[in-house]
Amino acid sequence: MVRQRHLEKVVGSTDPWVVPFVVQLVGEYVLEILVVIRDELRDLATPGACGHLAYGQFLVDNPAFFARTQRRVVSYWSCYYRGAYASFQGYPGCTILDLLRSAASDRAGHPWPNLAPAGARVHGYC
């Protein structure tokens, strides 16, 4: 709950230290943290918005970090949240990854790789 409380105070900021902190938390297993991030970063879907630009640039500059984050989101869903979210597409982490990939795609000028499962279910992560 400590990380969630601190996240709630800063998640709306685009200060240079906040963006990597938030992206790191996207790759964690705590559902309540993912819900806070999803709800607060909806402007990532708006090209030109401050968050869209800041997150997009960070991801373009750190593609390996984002690739690892995407894999972690899928893995934690598969291990801990399949019961509550039978489809990855309904999981809050999936929504966040979609928003982040949109921002990265716009900054990079090409579609950003989607490492999330294409089908409704993923097997073999745990």
C-alpha angles and dihedrals in degrees: 000000000000093000091046093052092050092043091055089057097052110022093098092056125094094200109144094251095048099061097060090042091055095043089051090054091051086068094055128099100236108110094198090059091051091051091052091050093046093049095045099043100052089120088072085085090062113085111225095024114130093245092047091055097042097047093040092054093046091052093046089051092047108037096153091052091051092046089054090047091052091051091048093051091053092045095051091047090051094047102040114012109040090102093058096034111032089179121053088217090067094051116103090230090061091054091051092049090051090052093047093047090051091054092045092048092053093048093045095044093231137068112287117231114266110215093176120106116279094208130061093261138036123208132200105027095120 
